[in-house]
Amino acid sequence: MNSMNSMNSMNIDSLDRLAAVIESRLPARGGDPDKSYVARLLHRGPDAFLKKIGEEATEVVMAAKDADHGGDRAKIVNEVADLWFHSMVALAHYGLSPRDVVAELMRREGTSGIEEKALRKAQDREATND
């Protein structure tokens, strides 16, 4: 296995471990909102973690804008980590995992972004016309 494949495997393993911790905080699995931030978010329902995703996405944008003007680029990484984390909470709530996202990205690999967007628009039009 080359170093890139090894690194990708390590990253997927790290995401899997984090996903397992998040899933263990689901209310159905006994997550205690008094002892866990994730359990508290999940207990409060989608509005709570979806709001956090919106906030974190905005913070990514702000960190990037700051970096464009000499700010610390590491803040972008920190904010993206927060965004990914809260997105993983949403995935767990909806019975999905980071592997589902990776599979979708792999499916798109080699496809032009413009083609992908056009295909999705066509599929959306088809769905609304049925």
N, C-alpha and C positions, 0 to 999 in steps of 0.2 A: 504494500500500500504506500503510495507516495505521500509526502508530507501534507499536501492539500487535502487529500482524502482523509488522512488522519485528523487534520484540524476540523474538517466538516463533521466527521464522526464525533469528535469531542464536543463540538458545538451542539449537535443534535442531542447527545447524551446529557449535556448541561441543561438544555431546554426541557428534555424529558424529566429530569430530576426536579426542576422547578415546577413543571406542570403537575407532577405527582404531589408535591407539597401543596400547591394551590387546590388540586382536586380533593386532598384530604381535609381541606377547610370548608368544603361544600356543606350546607346545612344537612343534607341527606346523609352525610358521612360523619355527622356529629361535630362539625366545626363550631367552636365556641366564640361568639362575637365579643365576649368580655376578655378573651385572651389572645385574639388574633385579628390584625387589621384586615386580612383577606376575608376571614369569616364574617367580620362586621360588614364589609362591602357586599359580600354575597347575601348576607342576611337582610340587608336593606333593599336588595333587589337591583334590577337593571338600571334604574334611574341613577343610583349611586355610582356604580362603576362606569356607566356610560358618560356621566358628567366628568368623572376623572379622566377618561380617555380624551374628551374634548379639551379639558384643561391642559393635559400633557401634550397634546398635539399643538396647542397654541404656544406652549413653552418651548417646543422644538423649533417652531418658526421664529420665536423671539431670540432664542440662542443662536440660530443661524444668522439672523439679521445682525445681531451683535458681533458675531464673528466676521461678518463682512466689513465691519468698521473697527477691526482690531481687537475684538473681544476674544476671550478664551475659547478656542475650538473644542476643548474637552467638555465644556458645558453642553454642547450638542450631543455628545455621546451620553452624558448623564441623563439628559432629557429624553433621548430616544430609548434608553434603558427603562425609564419610567413609563414611557408610552407602550413599549413592548410588554412590560410587566402587567399593566392594567388591561391591555388587550388580551393577555393570556388569562386573566381573571374572567373576561367576557367569554373567551373560548370555552373555558371550563364550565361556566354557567350553561352554555348552550350545547354541552356534550361534545365539544370539539377539542382538538389538540394542536400544538405547534406542528406536529407531523402532517396534519391536514393542510396547513399553510405551506409547508415546504413542498408537499406533493403538488399543490396548485402552482407554485413557482416553478417547479421542475416541468410541469405540463406546459407552461408558457415559454420555457427555455427555447431559444432559437426562433421564437415568433416575434415578428415586428410588433412593437407597442401600438403602432398605428393600426396594423391589421387586427390585433387583438381587440382594440377599442371598437373598431368598425364591426367586427363579428358580434361583440356583446350588444351593440346598438341594434343590429339586425335581429338578434335573438329576442331582445326586449320588444321590438316592434311586432315580431311574430307572436309572442306571448300575449300581447294586448289585443291583437287582431283575432285571436282564436275565440 
